């Protein structure tokens, strides 16, 4: 599945709850290590999730702190590495949409 096809849905989910595209981008960049230009490039190249995460400059070392349930599955228990990264991103955007402060979402 192309990351660029899911990205607008992530932004819409956050914006419906009063959050911004910039906050979604910040969460994505925190998780993956992309900067704004790198994220934009990946979106323009229409890469799939596997490529998006595979080319990520530097997954955040605090990803082990991302815990909880997405789609009735605990993200920390997901065995497939790619699916776990996808669900980490879903979880972070869910937290953003629920109004959690950005400093807590970014585990800082």
Buried (B, 14 or more C-beta within 10 A) or exposed (E): EBBBEBBEEBBEBBBEEEBEBEBBBBBBBBBBEBEEEBBEEBBEEEBBBEBBBEBBEEEBEEBEEBEEEBEEEEBBEBEEEBEBBBBBBBBBBBBBBEEEEBEEBBBE
